[in-house]
């Protein structure tokens, strides 16, 4: 079966109090990798031990830019200790030209520094990056054209921005390393894979064609994070063959 990762935000009802339980559940469902959305105060050595115990690959972390700037050495050391080499900025307020320019200057300075430390800097989109900001600038176009960032394309938010995620993946295929495989009703409401309006099956086929690692994210906690993540995995099994 195709291997999938799980964004642990999907299990935030569990991980906020018991990160180990969330990792164990992801493994038991059948996910082979995890993408972290915080470590909740656990030391790197403990997290690495759980990853080894449950045979999980740390495929990436969602790490706010602020954390990286405030403690570059500590963040890098943590990533190295858990053997995670994709650091993904999950969101940044880029609503004005000034904020966007400052962000671009900052990441352009960080990218070679992180590369020297063996870590790839990536950006994860929501829908807002595909629309003009307050100064009329389409944020995602600027990030593509003015930085060497790689991208984790959240294919649901791309769809919710009225873009064809398959076309976006084709256009940016040389800049994409990971994708979020996600579904939803078309707006802010997330749904289990296969129960929404997004073209999940087409996105999956494109990811396989281009060799992108797929990370499932399911945000509804309906009826719980573990049950929803398991339901998504069962749906993906039906696409095998």
Residue frames as qw, qx, qy, qz and C-alpha x, y, z in Angstrom:
[[0.000, 0.887, 0.462, 0.000, 0.00, 0.00, 0.00],
 [0.286, 0.692, -0.055, 0.661, 1.08, 3.57, -0.64],
 [0.496, -0.323, -0.504, 0.629, 2.67, 5.11, 2.45],
 [0.084, -0.813, -0.253, -0.517, 1.10, 8.19, 4.01],
 [0.281, 0.054, -0.513, 0.809, 2.05, 10.63, 6.73],
 [0.275, -0.763, -0.580, -0.075, -0.29, 12.26, 9.22],
 [0.066, 0.530, -0.188, 0.824, -0.22, 15.89, 10.29],
 [0.344, -0.239, -0.799, 0.432, -0.56, 15.57, 14.07],
 [0.248, 0.001, 0.142, -0.958, -2.81, 18.63, 14.22],
 [0.594, -0.148, -0.596, -0.519, -5.42, 16.08, 13.13],
 [0.676, -0.325, -0.643, 0.152, -5.03, 14.50, 16.59],
 [0.104, 0.470, -0.310, 0.820, -4.78, 17.72, 18.57],
 [0.687, -0.514, -0.043, -0.512, -7.51, 16.58, 20.96],
 [0.952, -0.223, -0.144, 0.155, -5.07, 13.85, 22.03],
 [0.703, 0.297, -0.202, 0.614, -1.58, 15.26, 21.47],
 [0.094, -0.756, 0.138, -0.632, -2.09, 18.39, 23.58],
 [0.666, -0.586, 0.301, -0.351, -2.20, 16.16, 26.65],
 [0.793, -0.238, 0.556, 0.077, -0.53, 12.94, 25.50],
 [0.359, 0.694, -0.472, -0.408, 1.80, 13.21, 22.52],
 [0.137, -0.277, 0.947, 0.088, 2.93, 9.62, 22.86],
 [0.513, 0.355, 0.726, -0.289, -0.66, 8.39, 22.60],
 [0.512, 0.736, -0.004, -0.443, -1.08, 10.38, 19.39],
 [0.179, 0.597, -0.734, -0.272, 2.07, 8.89, 17.89],
 [0.303, -0.050, 0.947, -0.095, 1.04, 5.39, 18.91],
 [0.561, 0.524, 0.505, -0.393, -2.42, 5.89, 17.38],
 [0.423, 0.725, -0.318, -0.440, -0.99, 7.18, 14.11],
 [0.036, 0.422, -0.893, -0.150, 1.21, 4.10, 13.86],
 [0.389, 0.141, 0.878, -0.240, -1.57, 1.69, 14.78],
 [0.580, 0.618, 0.207, -0.489, -3.85, 3.17, 12.11],
 [0.831, 0.292, 0.362, 0.306, -1.16, 2.54, 9.51],
 [0.238, 0.961, -0.128, 0.055, 0.50, 5.91, 8.93],
 [0.880, 0.077, -0.106, 0.456, 4.23, 5.62, 8.32],
 [0.387, 0.215, -0.128, 0.887, 5.24, 9.23, 8.98],
 [0.207, -0.814, -0.494, 0.224, 4.14, 12.15, 11.09],
 [0.258, 0.536, 0.027, 0.804, 4.31, 15.89, 10.71],
 [0.360, -0.407, -0.594, 0.594, 4.51, 17.67, 14.04],
 [0.086, -0.749, -0.239, -0.612, 2.42, 20.65, 15.09],
 [0.355, -0.730, 0.331, -0.480, 4.26, 21.35, 18.34],
 [0.564, 0.175, -0.770, 0.244, 6.12, 19.22, 20.86],
 [0.627, -0.648, -0.245, -0.357, 4.24, 20.30, 24.00],
 [0.369, -0.796, 0.411, -0.247, 7.35, 20.65, 26.13],
 [0.973, -0.123, 0.178, 0.084, 8.73, 17.17, 25.49],
 [0.253, -0.702, 0.540, 0.389, 12.51, 16.96, 25.08],
 [0.566, 0.533, -0.485, -0.401, 13.83, 15.82, 21.73],
 [0.078, 0.308, -0.946, 0.062, 15.32, 12.61, 23.11],
 [0.444, 0.187, 0.743, -0.464, 11.92, 11.52, 24.42],
 [0.642, 0.553, 0.034, -0.530, 10.19, 12.29, 21.12],
 [0.383, 0.530, -0.717, -0.240, 12.91, 10.44, 19.17],
 [0.172, -0.136, 0.948, -0.229, 12.41, 7.43, 21.42],
 [0.582, 0.380, 0.522, -0.495, 8.68, 7.37, 20.66],
 [0.562, 0.619, -0.307, -0.454, 9.30, 7.74, 16.93],
 [0.201, 0.405, -0.889, -0.067, 11.65, 4.75, 17.04],
 [0.337, 0.027, 0.856, -0.392, 9.29, 2.74, 19.21],
 [0.589, 0.505, 0.479, -0.410, 6.34, 3.23, 16.87],
 [0.550, 0.099, 0.628, 0.542, 8.38, 3.03, 13.65],
 [0.262, 0.898, 0.345, -0.072, 7.44, 6.51, 12.47],
 [0.542, 0.206, 0.143, 0.802, 9.42, 8.84, 10.23],
 [0.069, -0.741, -0.280, 0.606, 9.34, 12.53, 11.24],
 [0.535, 0.498, 0.478, 0.487, 8.53, 13.94, 7.81],
 [0.173, 0.527, 0.066, 0.829, 8.36, 17.58, 8.91],
 [0.225, -0.491, -0.589, 0.602, 7.38, 20.10, 11.52],
 [0.031, 0.826, 0.326, 0.460, 5.05, 23.06, 11.42],
 [0.545, -0.384, -0.264, 0.697, 7.25, 25.61, 13.15],
 [0.107, 0.965, 0.238, -0.039, 6.26, 29.30, 13.29],
 [0.544, 0.611, -0.137, 0.558, 8.89, 31.65, 11.90],
 [0.317, -0.829, 0.196, -0.416, 8.91, 33.48, 15.23],
 [0.884, -0.426, 0.192, 0.028, 10.19, 30.38, 17.03],
 [0.845, 0.272, 0.062, 0.456, 13.00, 29.94, 14.54],
 [0.254, 0.754, -0.108, 0.597, 14.07, 33.57, 14.83],
 [0.506, -0.765, 0.188, -0.350, 13.91, 33.59, 18.63],
 [0.647, -0.484, 0.589, -0.004, 15.95, 30.39, 19.09],
 [0.661, 0.564, -0.421, -0.262, 17.58, 29.36, 15.83],
 [0.182, 0.452, -0.861, 0.144, 20.20, 27.13, 17.45],
 [0.431, -0.052, 0.764, -0.477, 17.68, 25.41, 19.72],
 [0.770, 0.392, 0.147, -0.482, 15.16, 24.76, 16.95],
 [0.589, 0.562, -0.560, -0.154, 17.83, 23.38, 14.62],
 [0.016, -0.366, 0.888, -0.277, 19.30, 21.19, 17.36],
 [0.626, 0.093, 0.577, -0.517, 15.84, 19.79, 18.17],
 [0.783, 0.483, -0.113, -0.375, 15.21, 18.93, 14.53],
 [0.411, 0.540, -0.734, 0.019, 18.58, 17.23, 14.21],
 [0.262, -0.265, 0.831, -0.413, 18.00, 15.26, 17.41],
 [0.695, 0.239, 0.546, -0.402, 14.73, 13.80, 16.11],
 [0.350, -0.079, 0.748, 0.558, 16.21, 13.44, 12.60],
 [0.350, 0.767, 0.532, -0.082, 13.65, 15.71, 10.98],
 [0.427, -0.191, 0.308, 0.828, 14.96, 17.79, 8.10],
 [0.029, 0.533, 0.509, 0.675, 11.88, 19.62, 6.75],
 [0.109, -0.414, -0.480, 0.766, 10.94, 22.75, 8.68],
 [0.061, 0.542, 0.640, 0.541, 7.66, 24.17, 7.44],
 [0.084, 0.074, 0.253, -0.961, 6.36, 27.65, 8.20],
 [0.143, 0.432, 0.889, -0.045, 2.65, 26.94, 8.73],
 [0.095, 0.871, 0.442, 0.193, 1.35, 30.49, 8.28],
 [0.381, -0.220, -0.102, 0.892, 2.57, 34.06, 8.24],
 [0.179, 0.850, 0.372, -0.327, 0.66, 37.34, 8.16],
 [0.412, -0.055, 0.440, 0.796, 1.64, 38.70, 4.75],
 [0.209, 0.751, 0.619, -0.096, -1.35, 40.99, 4.37],
 [0.139, 0.957, -0.032, -0.251, 0.64, 44.07, 3.30],
 [0.692, 0.637, -0.234, 0.248, 3.56, 44.72, 0.97],
 [0.096, -0.760, 0.523, -0.374, 5.69, 45.76, 3.94],
 [0.755, -0.333, 0.513, -0.238, 5.05, 42.51, 5.79],
 [0.933, 0.334, 0.128, 0.027, 5.59, 40.47, 2.66],
 [0.471, 0.761, -0.347, 0.280, 8.86, 42.20, 1.79],
 [0.319, -0.664, 0.585, -0.339, 10.17, 41.73, 5.31],
 [0.892, -0.099, 0.410, -0.166, 9.23, 38.05, 5.27],
 [0.842, 0.524, -0.043, 0.117, 10.90, 37.50, 1.91],
 [0.203, 0.784, -0.490, 0.324, 14.11, 39.17, 3.09],
 [0.566, -0.505, 0.565, -0.324, 14.07, 37.05, 6.24],
 [0.936, 0.057, 0.340, -0.071, 13.53, 33.68, 4.55],
 [0.698, 0.670, -0.192, 0.168, 16.08, 34.50, 1.87],
 [0.033, -0.724, 0.602, -0.335, 18.62, 34.95, 4.66],
 [0.696, -0.320, 0.556, -0.323, 17.50, 31.80, 6.47],
 [0.933, 0.310, -0.026, -0.183, 17.39, 29.39, 3.53],
 [0.628, 0.538, -0.512, 0.233, 21.18, 29.08, 2.97],
 [0.206, -0.528, 0.644, -0.514, 21.82, 29.08, 6.71],
 [0.821, -0.093, 0.398, -0.400, 19.38, 26.20, 7.22],
 [0.872, 0.429, -0.225, -0.066, 20.70, 24.37, 4.17],
 [0.293, 0.607, -0.657, 0.338, 24.17, 24.46, 5.73],
 [0.399, -0.289, 0.705, -0.511, 22.61, 22.78, 8.77],
 [0.021, -0.015, -0.980, -0.199, 20.95, 20.14, 6.58],
 [0.215, 0.511, 0.712, -0.431, 17.43, 21.48, 6.93],
 [0.107, 0.342, 0.585, 0.728, 15.02, 22.53, 4.18],
 [0.156, 0.330, 0.384, -0.848, 12.76, 25.52, 4.76],
 [0.008, 0.373, 0.802, 0.466, 9.26, 25.23, 3.34],
 [0.277, 0.051, 0.198, -0.939, 6.02, 27.21, 3.36],
 [0.075, 0.380, 0.922, -0.008, 2.52, 25.81, 3.89],
 [0.147, -0.185, -0.264, -0.935, -0.32, 27.71, 2.27],
 [0.296, 0.458, 0.697, -0.466, -3.85, 28.45, 3.29],
 [0.423, 0.677, 0.555, 0.233, -6.33, 29.94, 0.83],
 [0.057, -0.938, -0.101, 0.327, -5.38, 33.56, 1.57],
 [0.409, -0.486, 0.475, 0.609, -2.04, 33.36, -0.24],
 [0.375, 0.270, 0.725, 0.511, -3.82, 32.87, -3.57],
 [0.083, 0.880, 0.455, 0.112, -5.83, 36.09, -3.31],
 [0.295, 0.620, -0.117, 0.718, -4.57, 39.70, -3.53],
 [0.434, -0.397, -0.541, 0.601, -3.54, 41.10, -0.15],
 [0.044, -0.838, -0.353, 0.414, -4.39, 44.60, 1.08],
 [0.060, -0.682, 0.329, 0.650, -1.88, 46.07, -1.37],
 [0.734, 0.546, -0.069, -0.398, -3.15, 44.01, -4.30],
 [0.182, 0.566, -0.799, -0.088, -0.27, 41.53, -4.30],
 [0.945, -0.061, -0.219, -0.234, -0.89, 37.80, -4.78],
 [0.491, -0.709, 0.498, -0.085, 1.26, 36.41, -1.99],
 [0.885, -0.063, 0.446, 0.118, 1.96, 32.96, -3.36],
 [0.681, 0.684, 0.056, 0.255, 3.20, 34.34, -6.68],
 [0.006, -0.902, 0.360, -0.239, 5.67, 36.54, -4.80],
 [0.690, -0.494, 0.527, -0.048, 6.94, 33.62, -2.73],
 [0.887, 0.277, 0.321, 0.182, 7.45, 31.59, -5.90],
 [0.558, 0.757, 0.037, 0.337, 9.18, 34.37, -7.82],
 [0.026, 0.864, -0.301, 0.403, 11.23, 36.08, -5.10],
 [0.547, -0.565, 0.584, -0.200, 12.42, 33.23, -2.88],
 [0.432, 0.305, -0.835, -0.150, 13.90, 29.76, -3.14],
 [0.558, -0.143, 0.604, -0.551, 11.41, 28.38, -0.65],
 [0.197, -0.092, -0.933, -0.286, 10.08, 24.93, -1.28],
 [0.521, -0.180, 0.014, -0.835, 6.38, 24.44, -0.76],
 [0.114, 0.205, 0.952, -0.194, 4.11, 22.14, 1.11],
 [0.323, -0.147, -0.381, -0.854, 0.97, 22.60, -0.96],
 [0.322, 0.220, 0.755, -0.527, -2.17, 22.26, 1.12],
 [0.006, 0.152, 0.763, 0.628, -4.34, 20.96, -1.68],
 [0.073, -0.676, -0.730, 0.072, -7.61, 21.59, 0.15],
 [0.109, -0.744, -0.166, 0.637, -6.89, 25.25, 0.87],
 [0.115, -0.219, 0.564, 0.788, -5.75, 25.59, -2.74],
 [0.032, -0.417, -0.839, -0.348, -9.10, 24.18, -3.84],
 [0.139, -0.750, -0.555, 0.332, -10.95, 26.46, -1.41],
 [0.118, -0.596, 0.132, 0.783, -9.17, 29.41, -3.08],
 [0.675, 0.642, 0.205, -0.299, -10.86, 28.37, -6.37],
 [0.185, 0.658, -0.677, -0.273, -7.63, 27.03, -7.83],
 [0.954, 0.115, -0.232, -0.150, -7.28, 23.59, -9.37],
 [0.574, -0.679, 0.455, 0.043, -4.83, 21.87, -7.00],
 [0.868, 0.122, 0.390, 0.281, -3.72, 19.42, -9.68],
 [0.496, 0.783, 0.069, 0.370, -2.76, 22.31, -11.97],
 [0.244, -0.910, 0.292, -0.168, -0.95, 24.06, -9.13],
 [0.791, -0.385, 0.453, 0.148, 1.03, 20.90, -8.38],
 [0.787, 0.413, 0.290, 0.356, 1.95, 20.57, -12.05],
 [0.249, 0.913, -0.043, 0.320, 3.06, 24.20, -12.26],
 [0.259, -0.824, 0.427, -0.267, 5.15, 24.07, -9.09],
 [0.988, -0.081, -0.133, -0.012, 6.30, 20.46, -9.24],
 [0.672, 0.363, -0.363, 0.533, 9.97, 21.40, -9.02],
 [0.039, -0.495, 0.383, -0.779, 9.34, 23.41, -5.85],
 [0.776, -0.366, 0.026, -0.513, 7.06, 20.95, -4.03],
 [0.177, 0.333, -0.902, 0.211, 8.32, 18.31, -1.61],
 [0.056, 0.247, 0.895, -0.367, 5.22, 17.56, 0.45],
 [0.326, -0.339, -0.370, -0.801, 1.48, 17.97, 0.04],
 [0.344, 0.055, 0.682, -0.643, -1.40, 18.00, 2.46],
 [0.262, -0.225, -0.827, -0.444, -4.05, 15.56, 1.32],
 [0.109, 0.246, 0.582, -0.767, -7.21, 17.03, 2.78],
 [0.064, -0.474, -0.739, -0.474, -10.93, 17.37, 2.09],
 [0.028, 0.330, 0.449, -0.829, -13.67, 19.78, 3.01],
 [0.341, 0.664, 0.636, -0.197, -16.97, 21.31, 2.05],
 [0.448, 0.641, 0.308, 0.541, -15.39, 24.07, -0.06],
 [0.107, -0.881, 0.082, -0.453, -15.00, 26.74, 2.62],
 [0.123, -0.632, 0.619, -0.450, -13.70, 26.58, 6.17],
 [0.842, -0.226, 0.315, -0.375, -15.41, 23.28, 7.05],
 [0.110, 0.456, -0.874, -0.126, -13.10, 20.29, 6.96],
 [0.908, -0.005, 0.069, -0.413, -14.34, 16.77, 6.30],
 [0.749, -0.231, 0.603, 0.151, -13.01, 13.22, 6.21],
 [0.003, 0.365, -0.702, -0.611, -11.19, 12.31, 3.01],
 [0.048, -0.179, -0.904, -0.386, -13.74, 11.33, 0.41],
 [0.061, -0.647, -0.731, 0.209, -16.63, 13.07, 2.17],
 [0.023, -0.695, -0.090, 0.713, -16.08, 16.59, 0.87],
 [0.572, 0.781, 0.158, -0.192, -15.91, 18.47, -2.41],
 [0.070, -0.773, 0.546, 0.316, -12.15, 18.50, -3.03],
 [0.832, 0.416, -0.316, -0.189, -10.68, 16.34, -5.84],
 [0.586, -0.605, 0.537, -0.052, -8.82, 14.07, -3.44],
 [0.891, 0.105, 0.419, 0.139, -8.47, 11.13, -5.83],
 [0.599, 0.753, 0.023, 0.273, -7.06, 13.31, -8.63],
 [0.138, -0.889, 0.391, -0.194, -4.67, 15.00, -6.22],
 [0.769, -0.380, 0.514, 0.023, -3.46, 11.63, -4.98],
 [0.851, 0.382, 0.277, 0.230, -2.80, 10.45, -8.53],
 [0.335, 0.886, -0.153, 0.281, -0.86, 13.64, -9.27],
 [0.426, -0.768, 0.461, -0.128, 1.21, 13.22, -6.10],
 [0.865, -0.109, 0.471, 0.133, 2.09, 9.67, -7.08],
 [0.709, 0.643, 0.141, 0.253, 2.99, 10.80, -10.60],
 [0.207, 0.873, -0.250, 0.363, 5.32, 13.53, -9.36],
 [0.697, 0.043, -0.570, 0.433, 6.70, 11.61, -6.39],
 [0.186, -0.573, 0.252, -0.757, 5.42, 13.97, -3.69],
 [0.209, -0.120, -0.871, 0.429, 5.12, 12.68, -0.13],
 [0.391, -0.526, -0.431, -0.620, 1.50, 12.83, 1.01],
 [0.100, -0.026, -0.689, 0.717, 0.55, 14.02, 4.49],
 [0.275, -0.597, -0.693, -0.297, -3.06, 13.56, 5.54],
 [0.009, -0.009, -0.429, 0.903, -4.60, 16.39, 7.50],
 [0.329, -0.527, -0.684, -0.382, -8.16, 16.14, 8.74],
 [0.094, 0.260, -0.363, 0.890, -9.21, 18.93, 11.04],
 [0.500, -0.440, -0.339, -0.664, -12.78, 18.15, 12.07],
 [0.076, -0.188, 0.818, -0.538, -12.22, 16.00, 15.19],
 [0.691, 0.044, 0.038, -0.721, -15.48, 14.35, 14.15],
 [0.562, -0.765, -0.237, -0.206, -16.22, 12.48, 16.36],
 [0.605, -0.708, 0.235, 0.278, -12.58, 12.46, 17.49],
 [0.162, 0.784, -0.518, -0.300, -9.20, 13.01, 15.93],
 [0.313, -0.280, 0.901, 0.111, -8.23, 9.34, 16.04],
 [0.574, 0.410, 0.696, -0.134, -11.50, 8.16, 14.50],
 [0.457, 0.837, 0.017, -0.301, -11.32, 10.77, 11.75],
 [0.018, 0.687, -0.681, -0.255, -7.69, 9.98, 10.95],
 [0.433, -0.044, 0.900, 0.026, -8.59, 6.28, 10.82],
 [0.580, 0.615, 0.478, -0.241, -11.54, 6.98, 8.52],
 [0.309, 0.836, -0.311, -0.331, -9.29, 8.92, 6.16],
 [0.163, -0.464, 0.852, 0.178, -6.84, 6.03, 6.07],
 [0.540, 0.241, 0.800, -0.100, -9.61, 3.55, 5.32],
 [0.531, 0.775, 0.146, -0.311, -10.77, 5.75, 2.44],
 [0.134, 0.748, -0.582, -0.290, -7.23, 5.82, 1.02],
 [0.435, -0.150, 0.886, 0.055, -7.19, 2.01, 1.07],
 [0.625, 0.535, 0.536, -0.191, -10.14, 2.04, -1.33],
 [0.387, 0.856, -0.190, -0.285, -8.03, 3.98, -3.87],
 [0.333, -0.495, 0.766, 0.237, -5.35, 1.29, -4.04],
 [0.747, 0.287, 0.600, -0.018, -5.18, -0.93, -7.05]]
